[in-house]
Amino acid sequence: MGEVRGSEKPAGLSAETSRKVVEAIEASIPLYDRVNDLISFGKAQVARRFAIQRLELAERRVILDAGIGPGTTSKLIVELANPDLLIGFDASAKQLKSAKHNLAGTKQTGLQLVRGSFEFLPFRGRVFDAVITCYALRDSVDIPKAIAEYSRVCSDSGVFADVDLGKPDNPLKRAGSVFYIRCVMPIIAKGAIIGKMRGNPWRMIVPTYKSLPTNNSLLSQMRKYFGRVEITEFLMGGIIVVVSTPR
């Protein structure tokens, strides 16, 4: 478990690994929500809902869903509010197409989809009342740069929420999380998709998890750009919700 010892510094994925991760996520689209819910024991969606509630959407009219994927988070946002503008952002054209399809039947009329990199958001500063990224920060090539960009586009009165896998600081909890991600999770995912798709796209969670900082290290990075940073842990720190507001 060498990745445990080398996990204290936030980093990111190599360009090659990032490409493979995007391909894996695209391959997972048909069973994305079902399998993610299964391998997280239902907590993936619980954490999403918790983060969205913390966004206080009734007061926020321009929202960025960074790493929109197939639109799972945006669907929840639309359920609770109908923002004037909801930007779905992703590096994958296939994911954006899937999100457009999945959101076509919702009441959301202010949806726009944009493709690009988390490290170089194509938006002017301080434009969003709320920014949320779910299970996507660890897919960044440069995690600190992505955090800086989220801070840059978040308005002075806005809020940023990051939902992702967590890497507990407690060595025993961290070892348990690493073992689950490396050895157990791929087996559960494979059992869920057998006969439904080729390969096992969920195996690519392993290198993305390896790139993650520990929970406390992530908070330290967040505090460089945000004034108030609060973390809520699920599954003993294996899933986290970090809510931050600008300085």
C-alpha positions, 0 to 999 in steps of 0.5 A, a space after each residue: 500500500 505504497 500510496 498511503 505513505 505518498 499521499 500527504 501532498 496534493 497532486 493530481 493525475 498525469 495527462 495519460 492517466 487523466 485521459 484513461 480516467 475520462 475514457 473509463 467514466 465515458 464507458 461507465 455512463 449506462 450504469 454510472 449512478 447504479 454502480 456508484 450507489 452500490 459501491 458506496 453503500 448508498 452514501 454517494 447520493 446522500 453526500 450529494 444531497 447534503 452538499 446541495 442543501 448546504 449550498 442554500 440554493 434559494 439564495 443563489 441564482 447562478 450555479 456551476 456544476 463542475 464535472 457534471 458527468 451524466 447530470 446526476 448532481 444537476 438533477 438534484 439541483 433542479 429538484 430543489 431550485 430553478 436557478 437563472 443559470 446552471 452551467 454544467 462543466 466537464 472535460 468529456 464531450 460524451 459526458 456533456 451529451 449524456 447530461 443534456 439527454 438526462 436533463 432534457 425532461 426536467 424543468 430547467 430552462 437555464 442550463 448551459 453545457 461547457 467543455 474544458 479543464 478544471 485547471 483553466 475554467 473559461 469563466 470570468 472571476 466572481 461570477 457564480 453564486 454557488 460552485 459544486 463538484 462531485 466526485 471530480 476533484 480527484 480527476 484533476 491533473 493539478 488539484 491545487 490549481 483546480 481549487 484555486 480556479 474554483 475560488 476565483 470564479 466563486 462570488 464574494 458571497 458565494 459558496 463552494 462545495 466539494 463532494 468526493 472520496 476521502 482519504 482519512 488521516 487516521 492510519 488505520 482508517 486510511 488503510 481500510 479505505 485503501 484496501 476497499 478501493 483497491 481490492 473490494 470495490 472493483 469486485 463489487 463493481 464487476 459483479 454489478 456490471 457483468 454481462 452488461 458492459 465490457 471491462 470494468 471502468 470502475 478500476 480507474 478509481 484506484 489511480 484517482 484515489 492514489 492522487 488524493 491528499 489526505 482529508 486534512 491536507 485537502 483542507 489545508 489546500 482549501 484554506 489557502 483560497 477560502 475563508 471558512 472551510 468545513 468538512 463532513 465525513 461519511 463512511 468513516 471519512 471515506 466520503 467527504 463533503 467540504 463546504 467553503 466560502 471565499 475570504 
